Amino acid sequence: MNPHAKLITSLSLVAGTSITISSNHWITAWTGLEINTLAIIPLISKPHHPRAIEAAIKYFLTQSTASALILFSSMANAWHTGQWDITQLSHPTSCLVLTMAIAIKLGLVPFHFWFPEVLQGSSLTTALLLSTLMKLPPITLLLMTSQSLNPALLASLAISSTLIGGWTGLNQTQTRKILAFSSISHLGWMVAVITYSPKLTFLTFLLYTLMTTAIFLSLNQIKVLKLSTMLISWTKTPMLNATLMLTLLSLAGLPPLTGFMPKWLIIQELTKQEMTPTATIITMLSLLGLFFYLRLAYHSTITLPPNSSNHMKLWRTNKTSNTTTAILIALSTSLLPLSPLMLTMT
């Protein structure tokens, strides 16, 4: 991509995200979402491959539909209440339409079908942006309106997202699709507690972003797109593969790694709010996700593939180490002792 075009696209992504998360008026928030959508499409379609073009079209159609629903919801609320303030959403129909629009934006079940396909058609760097930065503006809108939304509807979205995200990720062989279903499952955890503790939802999103960024950067460094190539990548970067295994287990939520902290705090908060059945269900459903995380971890550290492979083994190369990836992996595996501090913040 032309450096000037890349600069304009990057600045537009930052500007769109900043406008949405700092606005308190529906029109400016909608404007930021539109800037974000238009800025990410060139990055998705950059490879000039039919799958990339298909992914860009799917992303544009779903995001434009969600943006239209957000605009319709805000206009309906302003028509009935005279308020354009985001935090003053009170009309029941507007709340329902907004919940549906944000679910489409985030890829929550049952509006999740576009997300794995778009990630599969994108490069690893663009998939990282779609999984982290592009979810920040919708999450912010959800946080600002969480007290007005229906808790029963949010709980059903959370349980179904955790179920489908774990269940459909079991049979995947492409790393980007596995991480897409992982994202859907984690969003279910965030939505489950958003009504009771928005700060905890935001903390969970930040830790998810941290761990997902470390995994995508690691996969991008060892050039792994599917499990069959991950089997033989240990010869190229053995230390990175070992730390990648720890980061994957952290994303799965195993103690004593960082990923255990948000799940622990969410279960604790749901239990305090007498939502023990919901906490039990999403905890049991997270075992589905644990299986494909363990499979990824197994593939990243195995020394010899158990079956014949057509791929040529990759030998070690003298590449400079990536400091950013090293720092992110360290944070992704060692923040659990800060749980008391995080608990006081939430």
Summary of the structure (lengths in Angstrom):
residues: 346
radius of gyration: 20.1
end to end distance: 42.0
largest distance: 67.1
contacts: 1198
relative contact order: 0.09
helix: 76%
strand: 1%
